[in-house]
Amino acid sequence: MISPVIRWDHSDTWFVPSFQNESSKEGYENIRCYCTQDDYNLDFDKPSEDLERQINLDLVFNVHQNGSWGCYCNLSVSHKDLGKPRSVTESFANTLHPGDLSAIQWIESPLKIKPDESNLCSIHYSSLNFRDVMLVTGKLSKDALPGDLAFQDCVLGIEFAGELNGKFVCGIQSAKCLATSVKIDDSGFLFDVPDKWSLAEAATVPAAYGTAYYALLVRGKMKKGETVLIHAGSGGVGQAAIAIALSMNCKVITTVSTAEKRQFLRNRFPELDDSSFTDSRNASVFEEFVMKVTNGRGVDIVLNSLSQDKLEASVRCLAKYGRFLEIGKFDLFNNTALGMEIFLRSVNFQGILLDDVLQGPSEDKDQVEDLLRAGIKSGVVIPLPHVLFSNNQLEEAFRFMATGKHMGKVVISIRDDSPSGILSVPRTYFYSQKSYVLVGGLGGMGMEIANWMVSRGARNLVFISRSGLSTGYQAYRVKVWRDQGVNVIIDNSDVSTESGAQTALKLAVGVGPVGGIFNLALVLTDAMFPNQTAEHFEIVSKAKILATIELDRASRSLEPKLDHFVCFSSIASSKGNAGQTSYGFANSFMERLCEERCKIGLPGLAIQWGAIGDVGVLHNLMGGKDVDVAGVAPQKIASCLEMFDLFLSQSHPVMSSFVPVTSVAGNDERTQTVTGLVAHILAIKNIAKVKMGATLIELGMDSLMATEIKILLEDKKGISLPATSIGQLTFSKLMEMESIELNLNEGSTALEFKQITLLHMPSESIIKMESKGDKALNLFMVHPLDGTVFLLQRLVKDVDVNVYGLQWVKNIPADSIESVAEFYIKQIKTIQEMGPYQIGGYSYGAAVAFEIALQLERQGESVENVVLLDGCHKWPKFFAQTFIERDFERDDVAWLTYFLFLHMAFNFKKVEAELSSLSEWDERLNKTAELLCEVYPTFSLDELRDLATAFSDRLSIGY
């Protein structure tokens, strides 16, 4: 006998229902679905041989398409597979995670879509500079870069050698030169490469000599016969400065760190003798040496790249009327203090930034260019020695540069090893001359998508919105875009109609060829199926189905050459979600339409998004961050944008992105150990041969490595250590971190535990607290939201109180509330009394706060209060709005069935009927507790009754 069948005909509705998850539940096990997307005859009374064979397979969901049977199913695709490097025409180098040298990658460049190639220089070699190393390691913020570079990804590399319009050239740009090509702008320097130079040699010249000429002659006004102290003489700028100073018969004193570097410079510059060299690693040594060589007078010019105490010693080396030329960036950007007493000797202190030459007055720029050209012609400017790395050795090149062991320059060969293109991470970019239509784009996620598109080159945005600008943030964001030169148009055409869609697209065509249509619109009319109506389906379908149909038709006639046709769907279409039948139906339709477009060679992409926590509907209704919806945890918008980028670069018509709740507490992307990652930074290949008790400083860690390790521990493990503590870590301590994941500051002191605060949401009420006598009040907040520690500090600033935020590290096992509490107590007992701090994390609710208090009291500590702050009214409001169609205020059955729904799987109709048959609240409450007890046997019936009652009371408040 054939099981009950649901038949959907492609020609009628294109509806793909979501019974995959329901088929195993009671009442659904006999349902079989058949979807035909062609003229196939579904005659179940007299099935054909082909249909009978399919029926006998007894599959839950069956699809007939292109003459064969199959099914709809979810296929898992890893992030790495989607973002797998591929050969591209244009790319640039950058780190995917600032502070992590191992994350340096070639990335697809926006130059791939530039129509004008007359000023595009093909780069063959690019030199690294210390600025690049500081940017990648996180020691220099992109905010310090000129212009709008802080908002761009391509910022590495300031000098290059390559080919422009058939000529070999070398030059300097403000950024973007560690790439396959660079757009030559008016601010850059460009020089023809002499015939006797190779392109690799030419790449070593522009920045080093440009900086040296600018510092010594343009700003320092160096004269013949003066005495010059040049730090780090074996470096690129150091060698260039020595060459220029010697060409003017100046006395040169230079610092080096090794005997090897000293000998190298003596071979390169025979004019240097023993009185020309001193140690760069010891401030007192080189200061004493300089004063001895100059008979106590000091030097006329210091070209400095050293920092901190060495900088101060260098200033003391100046003679009266001396000039101090600072080319290092560490002290400048850290606002290091400098004593004023030195200026009593009428010295001059100047910061030297090559960016100033590129962005500054044309007079300085012209002067540096003239000096460089003259130097090349006279032979003063000669290529620097260099170490060459291939384009697949980016990490090795940056690590080698960071060690400071090189003499001269570190050069990357850009094209020689990959004539057909470099393997690069794919990136999506948008044409500045094209327009992009965003339907529903003024919503929370739409605004983030639009801003991301602007960052990727879009300059013409057409928003289709029923309500237009309705919030201050929307108005602010539109103003910012327009200030950036973006053409923003807001139109209220009804694109669910033929005329409206035509009007909207004609408006966009008037701005520029339409490059993409993005339908982000949604309307929710959630209700359980017995309460769903045809009107519900019609309302939801208008924004999703009708709008998509009309935009598809209009685009085929007005803009048949779209780059993107994207619909935002939902996992409600495939995974299913209670109460969202109409929503799942509408999203499923859009997916089928995108499939049809792809079949005939048109762009089409439907993205099934899961819950999004930062912005959008879920965030507005329920707070978003800690809400689980149908087994799906909220996905951060930054993650959504990353996936959106990858999805636009692939060819599948339907993609899905969501975060399963089961993976939130996992260690999915942290498969490497702390010790392994740190060993990689220190270039230690075999940890087994390392002395476990040796400090990282003893193992060769420098300041750049320390910064990288600090960022690594914070990013990968959630462990925050002061910079001064990094060097004292050992591999033994690092291995301990694998198991306990908490702040390992030494010298912890015992605290008196007076109060524990669990904070779910920011409270608008003023919190008044009083200290008891002369004993401090200590507040420990489990999982504080951003800014709440600071807020509480301000509220309790008039009393003697310390406010602490307890961190939650996701890979700590949470087998029980007791183990979670033990983890938090370990944190409490390792906190120093040195002021409050905040670490974000994951909350297990009020029960954890109570358990912490109980365990502390068992250990003899005093916990006087447990304060639970909860200002989240949005969740019960969401429930009320969703189920208002029925008279739920007085319907005990509805409260209790929904309570059960949140905690267990059950046959809804069966349980609803059982509860409805009981006349009294107490009877229904007892039945609910009995059902739940099967799932939570460790809870007593009384406890479960109390929980259900509290839940009911809370929802009543929501009304």
Disulfide bonds with the S-S distance in Angstrom:
none
